[in-house]
């Protein structure tokens, strides 16, 4: 049974007390993306990187009453062409029982409001190529695919190897 659209989603910034909820969202997302085997994040890792001396990302959490429904994890990037900050949406996830409720849209719209308040020139993210429900969701909100840009990645072992060459 899907939640009623009349239910109210409360969105707030995550605090250190929310680390178990954040990790549950990360694990839920990984299961959905068939990547659960890649999750090595721990509560200690999240405490250090999200709430330590230097926070590398921010998290919005959505709640229906006291029950967490999903999260949005993001951080700033920068556009040299625009000479403005941007926001990179690393993850947007809603637990299965709450999908179709509009909560994902509300989380994304809250992120867009943050981007506007902070004077950002754009909000960017990626979606897996097979995830057509996500593609449709984002395109319905006015987002577009960037076919001319290809993602590249360097993993920790490669970073370490290159850093030792310098």
N, C-alpha and C positions, 0 to 999 in steps of 0.2 A: 504494500500500500504506500503510495507516494504521499509526502506531507502536503497539507493544504497550502495553497498560495496565501491564505489569510494569516498563516503563522508568521511571526515576526523574527527576522534574522537580526541578531545583534552582532555587529562587527567591532572588534577592538584590536589594538596592538597587543602582541604577545609580550608576556613578561617571563622572567626566569622561572616562575612557578608553572608555566605552561609547557615546559620542556617535554614532559611525557606525552602531552597531546600533540605537540609538533612532531615528535618521533613517530607516533601512531599514524599521523597524516602521511609522513614520508614513507612509512612501510605500506600504507594503503595505496598510495600512488604507485609504488614499485610493483606491488601485486597487480594492479590494473594494467601497468605497462609491461607486464611479464618480465620484470627485471629485479624481482625480490632477491635473487642471488647476488646482486651487486651492492646491496645496502650494507655498509660497514659502519655507518654513523652510530654513535652512542650518545647517551644523555650528556656525558662529560664533554664530548666533542661539540655538541650544540651549545652547551653552557659557555665554553671558551670562545667559539666563533660567532655566536649571536649575542651574547651578553657579557663578554669579557672586556678587557681594556680597549680593544678595538672590535667593534661590531662590524662584521663583513656583510651582513644582510639584515633585513627586517622581515617581520612576519605579521600578517593580519590573520586573525582567527575569527571564524563565524560560529555562532551558537544559536541554537533553537532552545530557548529556556537555558538549562544548564548543560545541555548535550552538545558537544562539538560536532559541527557538520562538515567542516573543511578548513582549508587554509590557503594563503597566498604568500609565497616567499619571494622577495625581490631585493634588488640592490641597484645602486646608481652606476651608470656608465657615462660616457661623454661623447658628444659628436663634435669633431673638429670642424666639419663643414658648417654646422649650425652655431658653433661656439656656445653650446648649451648643454646642460646635463640632460640625461635621459634616465629612464628606468628600464631595467631588464627584469622581466618576470621569469624567474627560474622555475617556479612550480605553482600551479593552480589546481587544487584537488578538492572534490566534494565526495564524501562517502556515498557508496552506492544507494543506500536507503533514502538519501536526500536528493539524488539526481532528478532532474526534471522539475525541481521546485523553484527554480530561478535563483537559487543561492549562489551558484557559480557566477552568474551575471552580476549579482549584487557585489560579490567580492571583487570582481574585475572592475566594476564601476567605482568602487571605493578606491582602488589603486589609481584609476584615471584621475579621480579628484585630487589625490595626493600629488600626482604628476603635475596637474594644473597649478596647485598651490605652490609647488616648488619651482615653477617656471621651466619645466622640462619641455624639450622639443619633440620627444617621441617616447613611446612605450613599445618595447620589442620583446619577443619570445619565440620559442620554437615549439613545434608539435611533431610527434613521430609521424612518419609518412603513412602508416597504416591507420592512424587514428582519425578516420573520417568524421565521427561525431564531434571531435574537437575542432576539426577544420570547419565544419558547418557552423558550429557555435561561434567561432571567432569571425568568420565571414559575415554572419548575421549581425554582428556588432560593428561592421564596417572595416574590419582588419583585412589585409590582403597578403597573399603569399609573395615572397621575394625569390623568384626563380633564378635571378641573376647572381645571388649570393649563395655560396656553399659554406656550410659550417666546417670548421677545422677544430681539432682538439689535440692537446698534448697532455698525456697522463703524467702522474707524479714521478714514475720511474724515468720518463723521458726528460722531465724538468730537471731532475737530479743529475742525469747524465750530461745534459747541456750546461747546467750551472757549473759542473766540475771541469768543463772544457774552457771556461772563461778565465 
